[in-house]
């Protein structure tokens, strides 16, 4: 069992998470002050083996540090050099650095186009071996190996799944503010391996991942007409899912990937529709004479959250997946938009207009427990990490040279960070963990 001291630090940060069975007897000591949390001192030793091993260790370190849960000690401070997966480390050399958890690893070229990655996780305080695994991946996806190892370490120490081996699709924006060229782009969750998916010859909006395959849906304006598109992000193959005479907005997959929910304009109003992707048949779900838009399924596919101005201003509503049982969810001051259901099913993230700007917040599906996580000049478009721990959104700056950038924030409202992109970036969507 991992040490009580290490566990209580983590429990303070993850009070809302389901802890692993081996942590259950630990005493929880909450130490959150003004949004600050004491992160766990951890060391990721230099990995051995293949020349790519050094980069692998660096990426593992960066992943853990960005989570806000861990404070990696720089390797320049290490006393023991050459720690490896075959022998226990010299614990005293790590204890004097006040390190509580140690990761050692090795990367090996298998000679058949694959890499084998191994890691060992040690509790420095007790001298106990916590976990160890090995993974095989194609060599041309070597960076994934680090994300997979970081996910394994994160899960073992926190009791919840990691989110590092995932990707983000977004709208890349370049050029003058009044003539922005918008292209679909995809990258690793840490901003690496960025790749443009479209070339900017058409306006693209609201990219969203298929939950089970390497596909995205989005809205594209071709010859001035909106079309709901399906694109394979590996092959680039595209097809039109819907060519509608009026405007279409915010298509999003069901959890099983067999349906699509979207908003279609009808005169000055819009309604929520569902499309069966096998038959391509549409079913109308809302009937109000209002603007109903931005629908999103619950993780079990049984409910849909959306925004509507049917009561005079934008508020959040929930209904059953067949359109029945519509009820208002939000009742606070200000207007609400862009609701997105957490993968855990316990919370819904949203954008809220507040005095002087926009906030990103969360609320329970029954309308209780509303919390604002961050505010700014123009925050919008929340999307959840695969484990429901982190929210990614975009923040637009004002002025003639202003533009949108991506930011992440922990569910607690702690650890806000900018995600670096080469150009302006908006409307992110986070994938599930890669297979």
C-alpha positions in Angstrom: 0.0 0.0 0.0 1.2 3.5 -0.9 2.2 5.6 2.1 -0.5 7.5 4.1 1.3 10.8 3.6 1.3 10.5 -0.2 -2.3 9.4 -0.2 -3.6 12.3 1.8 -2.0 14.9 -0.4 -3.7 13.3 -3.4 -7.0 12.9 -1.6 -7.0 16.6 -0.9 -7.0 17.4 -4.6 -9.2 14.5 -5.7 -12.0 14.7 -3.0 -14.6 14.4 -5.8 -12.9 11.4 -7.4 -13.5 7.7 -6.7 -10.3 6.5 -5.1 -8.7 3.1 -5.7 -9.3 0.4 -3.2 -5.8 0.5 -1.8 -6.3 4.2 -0.8 -9.6 3.7 1.0 -8.2 3.7 4.5 -6.3 6.9 4.1 -7.3 10.0 6.1 -8.3 12.9 3.9 -6.7 16.2 4.7 -8.0 19.0 2.6 -5.5 21.8 2.0 -7.0 24.1 -0.6 -6.4 27.8 -0.1 -7.5 30.4 -2.6 -7.4 27.8 -5.4 -4.0 26.5 -4.5 -3.1 22.9 -3.8 0.1 21.3 -2.5 1.2 19.1 -5.4 3.0 15.8 -4.8 6.8 15.9 -5.2 7.6 13.2 -7.8 10.7 12.3 -9.8 10.8 10.8 -13.3 14.3 9.3 -13.6 16.1 9.3 -16.9 14.8 6.4 -18.9 17.3 4.0 -20.3 17.6 2.1 -23.6 16.7 3.5 -27.0 17.9 7.1 -27.9 14.2 8.2 -27.7 14.1 7.2 -24.0 15.3 10.7 -22.9 12.4 12.4 -24.7 10.0 9.8 -23.4 10.9 10.7 -19.8 10.6 14.4 -20.5 7.1 14.0 -21.9 6.0 11.9 -18.9 7.3 14.6 -16.6 5.5 17.4 -18.6 2.2 15.5 -18.6 2.3 14.9 -14.8 3.3 18.5 -14.1 0.6 20.0 -16.3 -2.1 18.0 -14.3 -1.4 20.2 -11.3 -1.4 17.1 -9.1 2.4 16.5 -9.2 5.5 18.6 -8.7 8.3 16.9 -10.6 11.8 17.5 -9.2 14.2 18.6 -12.0 16.7 15.9 -13.0 19.6 18.3 -12.3 18.9 17.7 -8.6 19.1 13.9 -8.9 21.7 12.1 -6.8 21.3 8.6 -8.1 22.0 8.3 -11.8 21.2 5.3 -13.9 18.1 4.1 -11.9 16.5 1.4 -14.0 13.6 -1.0 -14.1 15.6 -4.1 -13.2 16.8 -3.1 -9.7 15.3 -1.2 -6.7 16.5 2.5 -6.5 18.6 3.8 -3.7 15.8 5.2 -1.7 17.8 7.4 0.6 19.1 9.3 -2.5 15.5 10.2 -3.3 14.3 10.8 0.3 16.8 13.6 0.9 15.1 15.4 -2.1 11.7 15.1 -0.3 10.4 13.0 -3.2 7.5 10.8 -2.4 7.0 8.9 -5.7 9.6 7.8 -8.3 9.1 6.6 -11.8 11.9 4.7 -13.7 11.6 3.4 -17.2 13.2 1.8 -20.3 12.4 2.1 -24.0 13.5 -0.7 -26.3 13.4 -1.0 -30.1 11.9 -4.5 -30.7 13.3 -4.6 -34.3 9.9 -5.2 -35.9 8.9 -1.5 -36.2 7.6 -1.3 -32.6 8.8 0.2 -29.4 8.5 -1.5 -26.0 8.1 0.8 -23.1 8.5 -0.3 -19.5 8.0 1.6 -16.2 8.2 1.0 -12.5 6.6 3.2 -9.9 8.0 3.3 -6.4 6.8 4.8 -3.1 10.0 6.4 -1.9 8.7 7.0 1.7 8.0 3.3 2.4 10.4 1.8 -0.2 7.6 -0.2 -1.7 7.0 -1.1 -5.4 3.6 0.3 -6.4 3.2 -0.7 -10.0 5.0 -1.7 -13.2 3.8 -2.4 -16.8 5.1 -2.7 -20.3 3.5 -1.4 -23.5 4.1 -1.9 -27.2 3.4 0.8 -29.9 4.5 1.5 -33.5 7.8 3.4 -33.6 6.3 6.1 -35.7 3.9 7.0 -32.8 6.7 7.1 -30.2 5.3 10.2 -28.4 2.2 8.2 -27.5 4.4 5.9 -25.4 5.1 8.7 -22.9 1.4 9.6 -22.7 0.4 6.0 -22.1 3.0 5.7 -19.3 1.9 9.0 -17.8 -1.7 7.8 -17.8 -0.7 4.6 -16.0 1.2 6.5 -13.3 -1.6 9.0 -12.9 -4.2 6.3 -12.6 -2.2 4.3 -10.0 -1.6 7.3 -7.8 -5.0 9.0 -8.1 -7.4 6.1 -8.6 -9.0 7.7 -11.7 -8.1 7.2 -15.3 -5.6 9.5 -17.0 -6.3 11.7 -20.0 -2.9 12.3 -21.6 -3.2 9.8 -24.5 -5.8 11.8 -26.2 -6.2 14.4 -28.9 -7.9 17.8 -29.5 -9.5 19.0 -32.7 -10.1 22.7 -33.0 -10.5 25.6 -35.4 -7.1 27.2 -36.3 -7.4 30.9 -37.1 -4.9 33.0 -38.9 -4.8 36.4 -40.7 -6.3 39.8 -39.9 -9.1 39.9 -37.4 -11.7 41.0 -39.9 -10.5 38.3 -42.5 -9.6 35.3 -40.4 -8.9 32.1 -42.3 -10.4 29.2 -40.4 -9.1 25.7 -40.8 -9.7 22.4 -38.9 -6.6 21.3 -37.0 -5.8 18.4 -34.7 -3.1 17.9 -32.1 -2.1 15.9 -29.1 -3.7 17.1 -25.8 -0.4 18.8 -25.0 -0.2 20.7 -28.2 2.3 18.5 -30.0 1.9 16.9 -33.4 -0.3 19.6 -34.8 -1.8 18.8 -38.2 -4.1 20.9 -40.4 -7.1 18.9 -41.7 -8.5 21.6 -44.1 -6.9 24.3 -46.1 -9.1 27.3 -45.3 -11.0 27.4 -48.6 -14.3 27.2 -46.7 -15.6 28.3 -43.3 -15.5 25.5 -40.8 -17.3 25.4 -37.4 -17.9 23.1 -34.4 -15.7 20.1 -35.0 -16.7 17.1 -32.7 -15.2 13.7 -32.3 -16.9 10.4 -33.0 -16.8 8.5 -29.6 -15.6 5.2 -31.1 -13.7 5.9 -34.3 -11.2 8.2 -35.9 -13.9 10.5 -37.3 -15.1 14.0 -36.7 -18.3 15.8 -37.6 -18.4 19.6 -38.2 -20.3 22.3 -40.1 -18.7 23.6 -43.4 -20.0 26.4 -45.5 -19.5 25.5 -49.2 -20.8 28.0 -51.8 -22.5 29.9 -49.0 -24.5 26.8 -47.9 -24.1 25.0 -44.6 -23.4 21.3 -44.7 -22.9 18.8 -41.9 -19.8 16.8 -42.7 -18.2 13.6 -41.6 -14.4 13.3 -42.0 -12.0 10.4 -41.3 -9.0 12.1 -39.7 -6.6 9.4 -40.7 -7.5 9.1 -44.4 -9.0 12.6 -45.1 -12.0 11.0 -46.7 -15.2 13.1 -46.3 -18.9 12.8 -46.9 -21.8 15.1 -46.5 -24.2 13.9 -43.8 -26.7 16.6 -44.4 -27.2 19.4 -47.0 -29.8 21.6 -45.5 -31.6 24.5 -47.1 -31.3 26.5 -43.9 -28.5 27.0 -41.5 -27.3 24.1 -39.4 -25.4 24.3 -36.1 -23.3 22.3 -33.7 -23.6 18.7 -34.8 -22.6 16.2 -32.1 -22.5 12.4 -31.9 -24.4 10.2 -29.6 -22.3 8.1 -27.1 -22.7 5.0 -29.4 -21.9 7.0 -32.5 -25.0 5.9 -34.4 -26.9 9.1 -34.1 -26.2 12.8 -34.6 -28.0 15.7 -32.8 -27.9 19.2 -34.2 -29.8 22.5 -34.5 -31.5 23.5 -37.8 -32.7 27.0 -38.4 -36.3 27.6 -39.3 -37.0 31.2 -40.1 -35.8 33.3 -37.2 -35.8 30.3 -34.9 -34.1 27.0 -34.7 -35.0 23.5 -33.4 -33.1 20.4 -32.2 -33.1 17.5 -34.6 -31.7 14.0 -34.4 -30.3 12.1 -37.4 -30.0 8.3 -37.5 -26.7 7.8 -39.3 -27.7 4.5 -40.8 -31.0 5.7 -42.5 -30.1 9.5 -42.6 -33.6 10.2 -41.4 -34.3 13.3 -39.3 -36.5 13.4 -36.2 -37.5 16.8 -34.7 -37.0 16.9 -30.9 -38.1 20.4 -29.9 -41.2 22.3 -31.0 -40.9 25.7 -29.3 -41.0 29.0 -31.3 -37.5 29.9 -29.9 -33.9 29.4 -30.7 -33.0 25.9 -29.4 -29.4 25.0 -30.2 -26.1 23.5 -28.9 -27.4 20.0 -28.0 -25.3 17.4 -26.2 -26.1 13.9 -25.1 -25.6 12.5 -21.6 -22.9 9.7 -21.4 -25.6 7.1 -21.4 -27.4 8.6 -24.4 -30.7 8.9 -22.5 -30.9 12.6 -22.2 -29.9 15.8 -24.1 -28.9 19.1 -22.7 -29.3 22.2 -24.9 -29.7 26.0 -24.7 -32.8 27.9 -25.5 -34.2 31.5 -25.2 -37.8 30.3 -24.9 -38.1 32.0 -21.5 -36.7 35.3 -22.7 -32.9 34.7 -22.5 -30.5 31.9 -23.1 -30.8 29.2 -20.4 -30.0 25.5 -20.2 -32.6 22.8 -20.6 -32.6 19.0 -20.4 -34.9 16.6 -22.2 -35.1 12.9 -22.8 -33.4 11.7 -26.0 -36.8 11.4 -27.7 -37.6 15.1 -27.0 -40.0 14.4 -24.1 -39.7 15.7 -20.5 -38.2 19.1 -21.3 -37.3 21.0 -18.2 -35.3 24.1 -17.5 -31.9 23.5 -15.8 -30.4 27.0 -15.1 -32.0 29.8 -13.1 -29.1 32.1 -12.2 -28.5 35.6 -13.4 -27.0 36.1 -16.8 -27.4 33.9 -19.9 -26.1 30.4 -20.4 -24.8 28.6 -23.5 -22.7 25.8 -25.0 -23.6 23.1 -22.5 -21.5 19.9 -22.5 -22.1 16.8 -20.4 -19.2 15.4 -18.5 -18.0 11.9 -19.4 -18.7 10.9 -15.8 -22.3 12.1 -16.2 -22.2 14.0 -12.9 -21.8 17.6 -14.2 -22.6 19.8 -17.2 -20.1 22.5 -18.2 -21.4 25.7 -19.8 -20.5 29.3 -20.8 -22.2 32.0 -18.8 -22.5 35.7 -19.6 -21.5 37.6 -16.4 -20.9 41.4 -15.8 -17.9 42.4 -17.8 -17.3 39.1 -19.6 -17.9 35.4 -19.8 -17.3 32.6 -17.4 -16.9 28.8 -17.7 -18.8 26.9 -15.1 -20.3 23.6 -14.1 -23.7 22.5 -12.7 -25.2 19.2 -11.7 -27.8 17.6 -14.1 -30.6 18.4 -11.6 -29.6 22.2 -11.7 -27.9 22.3 -8.3 -24.4 23.1 -7.3 -23.6 25.7 -10.0 -19.9 26.8 -9.8 -18.0 29.2 -12.0 -14.4 28.0 -12.6 -12.9 31.0 -14.5 -13.9 34.3 -15.9 -12.5 36.5 -18.7 -13.2 39.0 -21.5 -14.6 36.3 -23.7 -14.5 32.6 -22.6 -16.5 30.1 -24.5 -16.8 26.5 -25.8 -15.9 24.1 -22.9 -15.0 20.5 -23.7 -14.1 17.8 -21.2 -11.0 15.6 -20.8 -11.8 11.9 -21.2 -11.8 11.4 -17.4 -13.9 14.4 -16.6 -11.2 16.1 -14.6 -10.1 18.9 -16.9 -12.0 21.4 -19.0 -10.6 22.9 -22.2 -12.0 26.1 -23.6 -11.1 29.2 -25.6 -10.5 32.7 -24.5 -10.6 35.6 -26.9 -8.6 38.8 -26.2 -9.9 42.2 -27.3 -8.3 44.9 -29.5 -7.4 45.1 -33.1 -4.8 42.3 -32.8 -6.8 40.2 -30.4 -7.8 36.6 -31.0 -8.8 33.3 -29.4 -6.4 31.0 -27.5 -7.0 27.6 -25.9 -6.9 27.2 -22.1 -7.4 24.3 -19.7 -8.6 24.4 -16.1 -9.1 21.7 -13.5 -12.6 20.9 -12.3 -11.8 22.5 -9.0 -11.1 25.8 -10.6 -7.3 25.3 -10.0 -4.4 25.1 -12.4 -5.5 27.2 -15.3 -3.0 27.0 -18.2 -2.7 28.1 -21.8 -2.3 25.4 -24.4 0.2 26.6 -26.9 -0.8 26.7 -30.6 1.1 28.4 -33.4 -1.9 30.5 -34.4 -5.1 31.7 -32.8 -7.4 28.8 -31.9 -11.0 28.3 -31.0 -13.9 25.8 -30.5 -11.9 22.8 -29.2 -13.2 19.3 -28.8 -11.4 16.7 -26.7 -11.3 13.1 -27.9 -11.7 9.9 -25.9 -8.6 8.0 -24.9 -6.9 6.6 -28.0 -7.2 2.8 -28.6 
